[in-house]
């Protein structure tokens, strides 16, 4: 699952979906769009290996707190 930033323009986020699906089978990748509340819910999902990229420090701290719960 890939959660795009809420600051990512929706046309760019929608453009990226076929890109990811070209690399991974459709049943193995999902691109999720939404605001910060969606991101927080996303970070609480029980992934074995979450990967974060380009977080602002405050957002990174929130994700790490959510992962500990």
Secondary structure, 3 states (H helix, E strand, C coil): CEECCCCCCHHHHHHHHHHHHHHCCHHHCCEECCCHHHHHHHHCCCCCCCCCCCCCHHHHHHHHHHHHC
